[in-house]
Amino acid sequence: MSRGFASIVFTVVLAGAVTSAAADALAQSSAVETPQQNVRASQQYQQLTCTNAAFRATRIAKECGPLQGSQFYDSCVASFNCNNQPSGANWRQAPPSETTR
């Protein structure tokens, strides 16, 4: 292989790596959401899970399937039960932080 061709190949590979790294950084920076957006997305997911049986079955298979045969499987499936949802205005809020000394 000639030096000129090797130089071109190196330049193309380097440009591809830089472009890939920049695309990854851009994707990560645009994926950051505010707490309000996160709560809204969670509420939409919960509504879809409770109103669309096919979506719920798919999520159970994906999230609980690897647990099948273990002691955790039934608990995982039960977490998709929409009749036992927590109530109250603040149930999604994290508890206040405790100061460690």
C-alpha positions, 0 to 999 in steps of 0.5 A: 500500500502506498503512503498516499493511499494510507494517508487518505484511508487514515484521514477518512477513518479519522473523519468518520470517528470525529463525526460519530463522536459529534453525533453521539454528543449531540444525541445525548445533549438533546435527550436531556429532559426537564423534570416536568418533561419526565413526569409528563412522559411517565404519565403518558407511558402509564396511560398507554400501559393502562389503556392499550392491552397490546402495549401492556403485554409487550412491556410485560414481556420485555421487562418481566420476561427475563425474570420468568421462573424467578421469585421476582416475576409475579411482582414484576407482572403485578406492577403493571396492574392499573387498578392498584395505582398509588393515589394522592397529589404527591405520590410521584415526588421523591421524599425529602433528602436527609442530611448525612453527617 
